[in-house]
Amino acid sequence: MACVLIFKFKITEFKRYKLYLLGENYMTRYVALDAFRGFTIALMILVNTPGSWSHVYSPLLHAKWHGCTPTDLVFPFFLFIIGSAMFFSLKKSDFAATPIQFYQIIKRGLILFFIGYLLNVIPFDTPLDALRIMGVLQRIGIAYIIAASLTVLFNRRGVFIVSAIILLAYWGLLFSAGDNGLTIDGNIIRQFDLATIGANHMYTMRGVSFDPESLLSTIPSVVSVLLGFELTRYLISIEDKKNSVIKLTVLGGAFVGIGLLWGLVLPINKPLWTSSYVIYTAGYACLLLAVFVWIIDVKGHSKLVAPLLVYGTNPLFVFVLSFVFITTYLNITVGNSSLYGWLYQQFRLIANPTLASFLFAVSHVVLFWFISLKLYQHKIFIKI
């Protein structure tokens, strides 16, 4: 079914898509950026919707604590594309630091935060005094407000200086908690949330009140957005796209290497969003982007990634919709199971538990791609 849907997306649709590119001149923009966005959304759905969390291929799980799996790349990639889109958005106003600009930035960020908070309310059976406050969209909203404000206040050099200060200061903050500063129980991120938000409003991770989208750990995630912004600015300034592949590859390799070296003293850790994790994941973003630039913008194999381009047209809407779908599945009873469990069991009829869980996730990647396609065909682009 997936193959049929993909081939129905003809090259004429791809040509129409190019006209959509945020009103920008096509020649000033890399289609690879849009493919990267679509790939991130598809991977996000794949890792978020297994048929059973007890049966998942290890690369599709988060690292237990320290370390980084392919799944741990999804969120920083998401922040990277937020930064990339932010560049094109702010470029329209020439990065003006005006009251109207700041109003729009704060408004967008607060809307994202509010939508994320509403997702925590679903399915409306959790009392307010036990409702989680933070979450993925909440982090994106806060990071967006801070990052966008910095990019209109500072030039490129200033943005990099501020980014370096944030990462180094956060490194020191983590170690200020002493020997237990990098444990799930003793880290300062958790202690701050306990004191300000309270355990009842935090996520429970490994039996401990700990929020992987904490207030304090949102600070270094701002740098993930800023790197997406600055790398996009750098990329579109390079006229020779073959040269951009080389530069992205070198830059990506350097970032990964620096992240690994830094990880020797400050472990790469997604829940804590350590500074080494920020640099390490940015490196992989550069490397993956280099691959897409080579395939699309250099070799011209546009049709290979046409489905990804469709997936990237309504990324935030698809994220929210996927969450609502899964929550709905879990709260509809079918026999002695939820609809979610019942659907997984249908895949169990044809495959072993782990493969069935994977196929369940893949089916949802196809489902939400089809929804994205229909929205695109009707020229419906949901933006904030």
C-alpha positions as CSV (number, residue, x, y, z in Angstrom):
1,M,0.0,0.0,0.0
2,A,2.8,2.4,0.9
3,C,4.4,1.8,-2.5
4,V,1.1,2.6,-4.3
5,L,0.7,5.8,-2.4
6,I,4.3,6.9,-3.1
7,F,4.0,6.3,-6.8
8,K,0.7,8.2,-7.0
9,F,2.7,11.3,-5.9
10,K,3.8,12.2,-9.3
11,I,6.5,14.6,-10.4
12,T,3.8,17.1,-11.2
13,E,3.0,17.2,-7.5
14,F,6.7,17.8,-6.8
15,K,6.7,20.8,-9.2
16,R,3.7,22.2,-7.5
17,Y,5.3,21.8,-4.1
18,K,8.3,23.9,-5.2
19,L,5.9,26.9,-5.6
20,Y,4.8,26.5,-2.0
21,L,8.3,27.0,-0.5
22,L,7.2,29.8,1.9
23,G,7.1,32.3,-0.9
24,E,10.9,32.2,-1.3
25,N,12.6,32.2,-4.7
26,Y,13.2,28.5,-5.3
27,M,16.8,29.1,-6.5
28,T,17.7,30.6,-3.1
29,R,16.5,27.6,-1.1
30,Y,17.7,24.0,-0.8
31,V,14.9,21.5,-1.2
32,A,17.1,19.2,1.0
33,L,16.0,21.3,4.0
34,D,12.4,20.3,3.3
35,A,13.3,16.7,2.8
36,F,15.2,16.8,6.1
37,R,12.1,18.1,7.8
38,G,9.9,15.4,6.3
39,F,12.3,12.7,7.3
40,T,12.3,14.0,10.9
41,I,8.5,13.9,11.1
42,A,8.4,10.4,9.6
43,L,11.0,9.1,12.0
44,M,9.2,10.8,15.0
45,I,6.0,8.9,14.2
46,L,7.9,5.6,13.7
47,V,9.6,5.8,17.1
48,N,6.5,7.1,18.9
49,T,3.9,4.5,17.8
50,P,5.2,1.0,18.3
51,G,2.5,-1.7,18.6
52,S,4.0,-2.6,21.9
53,W,6.6,-0.9,24.0
54,S,7.7,-4.3,25.3
55,H,8.7,-5.3,21.7
56,V,10.7,-2.7,20.0
57,Y,14.0,-2.9,18.0
58,S,16.7,-1.4,20.1
59,P,17.6,1.5,17.6
60,L,14.0,2.7,18.0
61,L,14.3,3.1,21.7
62,H,15.9,5.9,23.7
63,A,19.1,5.3,25.5
64,K,18.4,4.2,29.1
65,W,20.4,7.2,30.4
66,H,23.8,8.1,29.0
67,G,24.4,7.5,25.3
68,C,22.5,8.2,22.1
69,T,20.5,6.0,19.8
70,P,18.9,7.0,16.4
71,T,15.7,7.7,18.4
72,D,17.6,10.2,20.5
73,L,18.3,12.2,17.3
74,V,14.6,12.9,16.6
75,F,13.9,15.8,19.0
76,P,17.2,17.7,18.3
77,F,16.5,17.3,14.6
78,F,13.0,18.7,15.2
79,L,14.5,21.7,17.0
80,F,17.1,22.0,14.1
81,I,14.2,22.3,11.6
82,I,12.4,24.8,13.8
83,G,15.6,26.9,13.6
84,S,15.8,26.5,9.9
85,A,12.2,27.5,9.3
86,M,12.8,30.4,11.7
87,F,15.5,31.7,9.4
88,F,13.2,32.0,6.4
89,S,10.4,33.5,8.5
90,L,12.6,36.2,10.1
91,K,14.4,36.9,6.9
92,K,11.1,38.4,5.5
93,S,11.4,41.2,8.0
94,D,15.1,41.5,7.6
95,F,15.6,40.2,11.2
96,A,14.2,43.5,12.5
97,A,14.3,43.9,16.3
98,T,10.9,45.7,16.5
99,P,8.1,45.6,19.0
100,I,5.9,43.9,16.4
101,Q,8.6,41.3,15.7
102,F,8.9,40.4,19.4
103,Y,5.1,40.3,19.8
104,Q,4.9,37.8,16.9
105,I,7.7,35.7,18.3
106,I,6.2,35.6,21.8
107,K,2.8,34.9,20.5
108,R,4.0,32.0,18.4
109,G,5.9,30.5,21.3
110,L,3.0,30.8,23.7
111,I,0.6,29.2,21.3
112,L,3.0,26.2,20.9
113,F,3.3,26.0,24.7
114,F,-0.5,26.1,25.1
115,I,-1.1,23.5,22.5
116,G,1.4,21.2,24.2
117,Y,-0.3,21.8,27.6
118,L,-3.7,20.9,26.1
119,L,-2.2,17.6,24.8
120,N,-1.3,16.8,28.4
121,V,-5.0,17.3,29.4
122,I,-6.2,14.6,26.9
123,P,-8.0,12.3,27.7
124,F,-9.4,14.6,30.3
125,D,-9.3,12.2,33.2
126,T,-6.3,13.6,35.1
127,P,-7.0,16.1,37.9
128,L,-5.4,19.5,37.5
129,D,-3.2,19.0,40.6
130,A,-1.6,16.1,38.9
131,L,-1.3,17.4,35.4
132,R,2.1,17.5,33.7
133,I,3.1,21.0,32.8
134,M,6.1,20.6,30.4
135,G,6.3,18.5,27.2
136,V,7.7,18.5,23.7
137,L,5.7,21.4,22.3
138,Q,6.2,23.4,25.5
139,R,9.9,23.0,25.1
140,I,9.7,24.0,21.5
141,G,7.7,27.1,22.4
142,I,10.1,28.3,25.1
143,A,13.2,27.5,23.0
144,Y,11.7,29.3,20.0
145,I,11.0,32.5,21.9
146,I,14.5,32.7,23.3
147,A,16.3,31.6,20.1
148,A,14.3,33.9,17.8
149,S,14.8,36.9,20.1
150,L,18.5,36.2,20.2
151,T,18.8,36.1,16.4
152,V,17.2,39.5,15.9
153,L,19.2,41.0,18.7
154,F,22.6,39.7,17.7
155,N,24.6,39.2,14.5
156,R,26.0,35.8,13.6
157,R,29.1,36.2,15.7
158,G,27.0,37.3,18.7
159,V,24.7,34.2,18.3
160,F,27.7,31.9,18.4
161,I,29.2,33.7,21.4
162,V,25.9,33.4,23.3
163,S,25.5,29.7,22.3
164,A,29.0,29.0,23.6
165,I,28.2,30.8,26.9
166,I,25.0,28.8,27.3
167,L,26.6,25.4,26.7
168,L,29.6,26.1,29.0
169,A,27.4,27.6,31.7
170,Y,25.0,24.7,31.6
171,W,28.0,22.3,31.8
172,G,29.0,24.0,35.0
173,L,25.5,24.0,36.3
174,L,25.2,20.3,36.0
175,F,28.4,19.7,37.9
176,S,27.4,22.1,40.6
177,A,25.2,19.4,42.1
178,G,28.3,17.3,43.1
179,D,29.0,13.6,42.5
180,N,25.3,12.8,41.9
181,G,24.9,15.7,39.4
182,L,24.5,13.4,36.4
183,T,22.3,10.8,38.0
184,I,18.5,10.6,37.5
185,D,17.9,11.2,41.3
186,G,20.5,13.8,42.1
187,N,20.8,16.1,39.1
188,I,20.0,19.8,39.5
189,I,17.5,19.7,36.7
190,R,15.2,17.5,38.7
191,Q,15.9,19.4,41.9
192,F,14.8,22.7,40.3
193,D,11.6,21.2,38.9
194,L,10.7,19.7,42.2
195,A,11.1,23.1,43.9
196,T,9.3,25.1,41.2
197,I,6.8,22.8,39.5
198,G,6.4,20.0,42.0
199,A,6.5,16.2,41.6
200,N,2.8,16.0,40.8
201,H,3.3,18.1,37.7
202,M,6.4,16.2,36.4
203,Y,6.9,13.2,34.1
204,T,7.6,9.9,35.8
205,M,10.7,8.3,34.3
206,R,12.1,4.9,35.6
207,G,9.9,5.3,38.7
208,V,11.3,8.7,39.5
209,S,9.7,12.1,39.2
210,F,11.9,13.5,36.4
211,D,10.9,15.5,33.4
212,P,13.1,15.0,30.2
213,E,11.6,18.3,29.0
214,S,12.5,20.2,32.2
215,L,12.6,24.0,32.5
216,L,16.4,24.1,33.0
217,S,17.3,21.6,30.4
218,T,15.3,23.7,27.9
219,I,18.1,26.3,28.1
220,P,20.7,24.2,26.1
221,S,18.0,23.1,23.7
222,V,17.8,26.8,22.6
223,V,21.3,26.2,21.1
224,S,19.9,23.3,19.1
225,V,17.5,25.8,17.5
226,L,20.2,28.4,17.0
227,L,22.4,25.9,15.2
228,G,19.6,25.0,12.9
229,F,19.2,28.8,12.2
230,E,22.8,29.5,11.6
231,L,23.6,26.4,9.5
232,T,20.6,27.3,7.3
233,R,22.0,30.8,6.9
234,Y,25.4,29.4,6.1
235,L,24.0,26.8,3.7
236,I,22.0,29.2,1.5
237,S,25.1,31.5,1.3
238,I,27.0,28.8,-0.6
239,E,26.3,29.0,-4.3
240,D,28.1,25.8,-5.3
241,K,26.0,23.1,-3.9
242,K,28.7,20.4,-4.4
243,N,30.9,22.6,-2.2
244,S,28.1,22.8,0.4
245,V,28.1,19.0,0.6
246,I,31.8,19.0,1.4
247,K,31.5,21.7,4.0
248,L,28.5,20.2,5.7
249,T,30.3,16.8,5.8
250,V,33.4,18.3,7.3
251,L,31.4,20.4,9.8
252,G,29.2,17.4,10.7
253,G,32.2,15.2,11.3
254,A,33.8,17.9,13.4
255,F,30.7,18.3,15.5
256,V,30.3,14.6,16.1
257,G,34.0,14.3,17.0
258,I,33.8,17.3,19.4
259,G,30.6,15.9,21.0
260,L,32.3,12.5,21.5
261,L,35.4,14.1,23.1
262,W,33.3,16.3,25.3
263,G,31.3,13.2,26.2
264,L,34.3,11.8,27.9
265,V,33.9,14.4,30.7
266,L,30.3,15.3,30.2
267,P,28.3,12.3,29.0
268,I,26.0,12.6,26.0
269,N,22.6,12.4,27.6
270,K,19.3,13.3,26.1
271,P,17.1,13.5,29.3
272,L,19.6,16.1,30.7
273,W,20.2,17.6,27.3
274,T,23.9,17.9,28.0
275,S,26.0,20.3,26.1
276,S,27.9,17.4,24.5
277,Y,24.6,16.0,23.3
278,V,23.7,19.3,21.6
279,I,27.0,19.4,19.6
280,Y,26.9,15.7,18.9
281,T,23.4,15.7,17.5
282,A,24.0,18.9,15.5
283,G,26.8,17.0,13.8
284,Y,24.5,14.2,12.7
285,A,22.0,16.9,11.5
286,C,24.8,18.3,9.3
287,L,25.7,14.9,7.9
288,L,22.2,13.9,7.1
289,L,21.5,17.3,5.5
290,A,24.7,16.7,3.4
291,V,23.2,13.4,2.1
292,F,20.0,15.1,1.1
293,V,21.8,18.0,-0.6
294,W,23.8,15.5,-2.6
295,I,20.8,13.4,-3.6
296,I,18.4,16.3,-4.4
297,D,20.2,19.5,-5.1
298,V,23.4,18.1,-6.7
299,K,22.3,14.8,-8.4
300,G,18.7,16.0,-9.0
301,H,17.0,12.8,-7.8
302,S,13.9,14.8,-6.6
303,K,11.4,12.0,-7.1
304,L,13.2,9.8,-4.6
305,V,12.3,12.2,-1.8
306,A,9.0,13.5,-3.0
307,P,7.0,11.7,-0.2
308,L,9.3,13.4,2.4
309,L,8.5,16.8,1.0
310,V,4.8,16.2,1.5
311,Y,5.5,15.0,5.0
312,G,7.2,18.3,5.8
313,T,4.4,20.6,4.7
314,N,2.4,20.4,8.0
315,P,4.9,19.1,10.5
316,L,3.5,20.6,13.7
317,F,-0.1,19.6,12.8
318,V,1.0,16.1,12.0
319,F,2.8,15.9,15.4
320,V,-0.3,17.0,17.3
321,L,-2.6,14.8,15.2
322,S,-0.5,11.7,15.8
323,F,-0.6,12.3,19.5
324,V,-4.4,12.7,19.5
325,F,-4.8,9.5,17.3
326,I,-2.8,7.4,19.7
327,T,-4.4,8.7,22.8
328,T,-7.8,8.0,21.3
329,Y,-6.8,4.4,20.4
330,L,-5.7,3.9,24.0
331,N,-9.0,5.0,25.4
332,I,-11.4,3.1,23.2
333,T,-12.1,-0.4,24.5
334,V,-12.4,-3.4,22.1
335,G,-13.2,-6.6,24.0
336,N,-10.7,-7.0,26.8
337,S,-8.2,-4.6,25.3
338,S,-7.8,-1.0,24.0
339,L,-8.2,-0.3,20.3
340,Y,-4.5,0.3,20.3
341,G,-3.8,-3.2,21.6
342,W,-6.4,-4.8,19.3
343,L,-4.8,-3.3,16.2
344,Y,-1.4,-4.5,17.3
345,Q,-2.8,-8.0,17.7
346,Q,-3.9,-7.9,14.1
347,F,-0.3,-7.5,13.1
348,R,0.6,-10.3,15.5
349,L,-1.4,-12.7,13.3
350,I,1.2,-12.3,10.5
351,A,4.5,-11.6,12.4
352,N,6.5,-12.1,15.5
353,P,6.0,-9.6,18.4
354,T,8.8,-7.3,17.5
355,L,8.2,-7.2,13.8
356,A,4.5,-6.8,14.4
357,S,5.2,-3.8,16.6
358,F,7.4,-2.3,13.9
359,L,4.8,-2.9,11.2
360,F,2.2,-1.2,13.4
361,A,4.5,1.9,13.6
362,V,5.2,1.8,9.8
363,S,1.4,1.7,9.1
364,H,1.0,4.9,11.0
365,V,3.9,6.5,9.1
366,V,1.9,5.7,6.0
367,L,-1.4,6.8,7.5
368,F,-0.1,10.3,8.5
369,W,1.8,10.6,5.2
370,F,-1.5,10.1,3.4
371,I,-3.2,12.7,5.6
372,S,-0.4,15.1,4.8
373,L,-0.8,14.4,1.1
374,K,-4.5,15.2,1.2
375,L,-3.9,18.4,3.0
376,Y,-1.2,19.3,0.5
377,Q,-3.4,18.5,-2.5
378,H,-6.1,20.8,-1.1
379,K,-3.4,23.5,-0.4
380,I,-4.1,23.4,3.3
381,F,-1.0,24.5,5.2
382,I,-1.6,24.8,8.9
383,K,0.8,27.3,10.5
384,I,1.2,29.1,13.7
